[in-house]
Amino acid sequence: MPNKQCRIAVFYDGTYLAKVRTYYLMQHARRAHLSIKGLHQFIEAETARHEKIDVDHCRIVDAAHFRGRLNAQQAMEQDRLYAERVFDDVLMRAGVVQHHQQLATRPDGSFEEKRVDVLPALEAYEYASLKKPDVIVLLTGDAYFVPLVRKLNTLGVRVMVLGWEFSYEHEGQTKNSRVSYDLIEHANYPILMHQEIDTRSHDPLIDAIFVPRQEPRDTRPQPQDRARRPGRHWHTGTIVNLRTQRDYGFIKPDDPDDDSNVFFHHSHLAGLERDDLRIGLHFKYELRATDRDPAAFEVQAV
């Protein structure tokens, strides 16, 4: 039917998405943030392909993100408050409704999520029952969602699963992400995203899933400035966000005309140890490309 409309609802497993975001930012060759807007464009295009209709007739009508969350005081103590608010802004701009459950504290002081997996399953089933979308998209790899997929199919809703598998070494430990085989088997449209991203590297739809990296500014002195600015050019700034557990943070430049924070990894630092880093630290840094990645920032502190 040429005029058939396909209504899509997207449900994000926030914990799973956080691992995927960290992997592509810190470990994968792309070294880039995920774009929620680009991810939605990919979902609409893939849904159109599977449903065999024009992409203009496929629209995401609702999207929801579910995640356990620290309270404000805990987030401040863990240096996570700023990063959480930044990602809140990203989700809001993409029209994604957020659902939070407070994290429980274990006796050893670590945190765990309770009932967070139950909430998206209940919400997705209720949504399918009341609003009757054509396709529900689950971004997760957890076998816990298999019963939900079965229930959605009984309501006549097709289910697309976006799952990632990857493995990397971090601080002597192996980090893994896997997709449940049962979940893939039960999904109507299973998509292994790590394969799509790595095999379709020149596809504009795939490239749009990532936020374009900012090219390093040319800080080399121009001919008319060389007498005034000899040698290397240094910037000054202040650390405004620090993820010590993940070894990275952001610098706010002192330059009032530069409103973009600069990402840095602790391995980029010279003259400072990781334990010396703290929010509010003011220092000099140089922006330059690395031998490994000519398009990347390198921050060198002295």
C-alpha positions in Angstrom: 0.0 0.0 0.0 1.7 3.2 -1.1 0.1 5.4 1.6 0.7 3.0 4.5 2.1 4.7 7.5 4.5 2.9 9.9 4.6 4.2 13.5 7.7 3.3 15.5 8.3 3.4 19.2 11.9 3.2 20.6 12.8 1.9 24.0 16.3 2.4 25.3 18.0 0.2 27.9 20.0 3.1 29.4 22.6 0.9 31.1 23.3 -1.0 27.8 23.4 2.3 25.8 25.9 3.8 28.3 28.3 0.8 27.7 27.9 1.2 23.9 28.5 5.0 24.1 31.7 4.5 26.2 33.0 1.9 23.8 32.7 4.0 20.7 34.1 7.1 22.5 37.0 5.5 24.3 37.9 2.2 22.5 36.6 2.0 19.0 38.6 3.5 16.1 35.8 6.1 15.5 36.5 7.8 18.9 33.2 9.6 18.7 29.9 10.2 20.6 26.8 8.5 19.4 24.2 10.8 17.8 20.7 10.0 19.0 19.2 11.9 16.1 21.4 9.9 13.7 20.4 6.7 15.4 16.8 7.5 14.9 17.3 8.2 11.2 19.0 4.8 10.9 16.1 3.1 12.7 13.5 4.7 10.4 15.5 3.7 7.3 16.0 0.1 8.5 12.3 -0.2 9.4 11.3 1.0 6.0 13.6 -1.6 4.4 12.2 -4.4 6.5 8.6 -3.3 6.1 9.1 -2.7 2.4 7.7 0.8 2.4 9.1 4.3 1.6 11.2 5.7 4.4 9.0 8.9 4.3 6.2 6.8 5.6 8.2 5.5 8.6 8.3 7.8 11.7 9.4 7.4 15.3 6.4 8.7 17.2 7.7 8.0 20.7 11.0 7.2 22.3 11.8 6.4 26.0 15.1 5.9 27.9 15.3 3.9 31.1 18.2 4.1 33.5 19.1 3.8 37.2 20.4 7.0 38.6 22.3 8.3 41.6 20.8 11.0 43.7 22.2 14.5 43.4 24.6 14.2 46.3 25.9 10.8 45.2 26.3 12.1 41.6 28.4 15.1 42.9 30.6 12.8 44.9 31.1 10.5 41.9 31.9 13.4 39.5 28.9 12.3 37.4 26.4 15.1 37.8 27.7 17.3 34.9 28.0 14.3 32.5 24.5 13.1 33.3 23.0 16.6 32.7 24.8 16.9 29.4 23.3 13.6 28.2 19.9 14.6 29.6 20.1 17.6 27.2 21.0 15.3 24.3 18.0 13.1 25.0 15.6 16.0 25.4 16.8 17.6 22.1 16.0 14.2 20.4 12.6 14.0 21.9 13.4 11.0 24.1 11.3 10.8 27.4 13.5 9.8 30.4 12.5 7.3 33.1 14.8 7.1 36.1 15.0 4.7 39.0 17.2 5.5 41.9 20.2 3.2 42.2 20.5 1.1 45.4 23.6 1.1 47.5 25.3 -2.2 48.3 27.0 -2.8 51.7 30.4 -2.3 50.1 29.4 1.2 48.8 29.0 0.2 45.2 25.7 0.8 43.3 23.2 -1.6 41.7 20.1 -1.3 39.6 16.9 -2.8 40.9 13.7 -3.0 39.0 15.2 -1.0 36.1 14.8 -3.9 33.7 11.1 -4.4 34.8 10.1 -0.8 34.0 10.9 -0.7 30.2 9.2 -4.1 29.7 6.0 -2.9 31.5 6.0 0.4 29.7 6.6 -1.2 26.3 3.8 -3.7 26.8 1.4 -1.0 28.0 2.4 1.3 25.2 1.7 -1.5 22.6 -1.6 -2.3 24.1 -2.9 1.3 24.2 -1.3 3.0 21.3 -0.8 0.0 18.9 2.4 1.0 17.1 3.5 -1.0 14.1 7.1 -1.6 15.2 8.7 -1.4 18.6 12.5 -1.0 18.7 14.5 -2.3 21.7 18.1 -1.2 22.2 19.3 -4.0 24.4 21.1 -7.3 24.4 19.5 -8.8 27.5 17.6 -12.1 27.4 15.3 -10.7 30.0 13.4 -9.0 27.2 12.5 -12.2 25.4 9.1 -12.6 27.1 8.3 -9.0 26.2 9.1 -9.7 22.5 6.7 -12.7 22.6 3.9 -10.6 24.2 4.4 -7.8 21.7 4.1 -10.3 18.8 0.8 -11.5 20.2 -0.5 -7.9 20.0 0.6 -7.8 16.3 3.6 -5.5 16.9 6.8 -6.3 15.1 10.0 -6.0 17.2 13.3 -4.7 16.0 16.3 -5.3 18.3 19.5 -3.3 18.0 22.3 -5.1 19.7 26.1 -4.7 20.0 28.8 -7.2 20.7 32.3 -6.0 21.6 35.3 -6.8 23.8 38.2 -4.7 24.9 40.9 -4.4 27.6 40.7 -1.7 30.2 43.0 -1.4 33.3 43.9 -5.1 33.0 40.3 -6.2 32.8 38.4 -7.5 29.8 35.1 -5.7 29.2 32.5 -7.6 27.2 29.1 -6.8 25.7 27.0 -9.7 24.2 23.6 -10.1 22.6 21.3 -12.9 23.8 20.9 -15.5 21.2 17.3 -16.1 22.3 16.6 -12.4 21.9 17.9 -12.4 18.3 15.9 -15.5 17.5 12.6 -14.0 18.8 13.0 -10.5 17.3 11.3 -9.9 13.9 14.1 -7.6 12.8 17.3 -8.3 14.6 20.2 -6.0 13.8 23.8 -6.6 15.1 24.9 -3.0 15.1 28.6 -3.7 15.6 28.6 -5.5 12.2 26.6 -2.8 10.5 28.9 -0.1 11.7 32.1 -1.9 10.8 31.0 -3.2 7.4 29.1 -0.1 6.2 31.8 2.4 7.2 31.2 4.6 4.2 27.4 4.6 4.4 26.1 8.1 5.2 23.4 6.5 7.4 26.1 4.8 9.5 28.3 7.9 9.6 25.3 9.9 10.9 25.1 7.6 14.0 28.2 9.4 15.3 28.7 13.1 16.2 31.2 14.5 13.7 34.5 15.1 15.5 35.6 18.7 15.7 38.7 19.3 13.6 41.6 20.7 15.6 42.0 24.4 15.3 45.0 25.6 13.4 47.0 27.2 16.2 50.1 27.7 14.2 51.1 31.3 14.1 50.1 33.0 10.9 52.8 35.0 9.0 51.6 38.3 10.3 51.6 37.0 13.9 54.9 35.2 14.0 56.9 38.0 15.5 54.3 38.4 18.2 53.6 34.7 18.9 56.8 32.7 18.4 57.0 28.9 18.8 54.2 26.7 20.1 50.8 28.2 21.0 49.3 27.3 24.3 45.8 27.7 25.6 44.6 28.0 29.2 41.4 26.4 30.7 39.8 24.8 33.7 38.6 21.2 34.2 34.8 21.4 34.5 34.1 17.7 34.3 36.2 14.6 35.3 35.4 10.9 35.1 38.3 9.5 37.1 36.9 6.0 36.9 37.0 6.2 33.1 40.1 8.3 32.8 38.7 11.3 30.9 37.2 14.7 31.3 36.5 18.1 29.7 38.3 21.4 29.8 36.5 24.8 29.5 38.8 27.2 27.6 39.4 30.6 29.2 38.9 32.2 25.8 35.4 33.8 26.0 35.0 33.3 22.2 35.4 29.6 22.5 32.2 28.1 24.0 33.1 24.4 23.2 34.6 22.3 26.0 37.7 20.2 25.0 37.7 16.5 25.7 40.9 14.9 27.1 42.1 11.5 28.2 44.6 11.1 31.0 47.1 9.6 28.5 47.3 13.0 26.8 48.7 14.7 29.8 52.3 15.6 30.4 53.7 16.9 33.6 50.6 15.7 35.5 49.6 12.4 37.0 46.0 11.1 36.8 45.8 11.4 40.6 46.6 15.2 40.3 43.5 15.8 38.2 40.5 17.5 39.9 37.6 19.7 38.9 38.6 23.4 39.0 42.2 22.7 38.1 43.6 25.5 35.9 46.5 24.8 33.5 48.0 25.3 30.1 47.3 22.9 27.2 48.2 22.6 23.6 45.8 21.3 20.9 47.4 19.3 18.2 46.9 16.1 16.2 48.5 12.8 17.2 50.5 10.5 14.9 47.9 7.9 15.4 44.9 10.1 14.6 45.5 13.3 12.6 42.0 14.5 13.3 42.1 14.1 17.1 42.8 16.6 19.9 45.8 16.1 22.0 45.9 18.0 25.3 49.3 18.5 26.8 49.4 20.1 30.2 52.4 21.6 31.9 
